[in-house]
């Protein structure tokens, strides 16, 4: 399985027999499951953002990537090129933590369900309307611009989205892990008094 196919399967889950993407992708289920977590958890050693800020950013990013995918699948900007950071991501396959500032439109507002819930609902509606096929994604020559990586094809956007999604879920997991360790140590200290 090539890395684009693998990224699509990891992000979307199983596709139909003819390679069509369905309206209930795995990444959206993973995000929805996080909504039941402790959104106020914050561990400055892990991130300046709370659990909720990370989650809101993932919802904002999901909408942003869908916009970029729609544009690239339209065939626009086929002659444009990927930049240095785009090539770096495609080769390395990961995003270093804390290395790049978030683009302004993807900075979370509050990290609370007041902002997350509308993003979650509108994402669900958008996903239900998608009629894309894996072969169409891989064959599309069109591109859409990322502020740092420059122009990416639809296939490259999927690759980026999968890496970005796992990157932030990993940060959320680490925030929870450190917070739980603090809570456990605090309980042990209190009971020892």
C-alpha positions, 0 to 999 in steps of 0.5 A: 500500500503506498503512503497516500492510500495508507494515509487516506485509510488511516484518516477515513477508515475502510473505503467502499469496494470501488474506493469511494470515501464515505460520510463518516470518516474515522478522524471525525469519530476520533474528534467527536470522542474527544468532546467528552474529555476534560477540555480544561486540562492544560499542561504547559510542559506539553503545550501552551494550549489546553486539551480543548484548544487542541480539539478546537484547532483540529476541528478548524483544521479539518474544515480548512483541509476540506476547503483545500481539498475541494480547491485542489480537486477542481484542477486549479493551480496545477502548474504551481509547486510545493515549497521547502517545508512541503517537501520536508513534510513529505519526506519526514512524515511528521511535524515537530512539536512547537516548531511552527506557529499556527496560522491565524485562522486556525488559532482556537477561540476558547477551547470550549464546547461553545466553539467546538460544537458548531464546528463539530456539527458543520463538519458532520454535515460537510462530510455527508456531502462528500463524493470523492474516490481514492483514484480521483484524489490520487490522479488530480493534478490540481493544487491548493496553497498552504501558507508554509508548504506552498502548493499541495495536490489533493493526495498531498493534502490527505497525507498532511491531514493524517500527519497533522491529525495524529500530531495533535491527538498525540499532544492531547494524549500527553496532556491527559497523561501528565495531568493524570500523573499529577492527580495520582501523585497529588492523591498519594501525597494527600492520603499520606498526610 
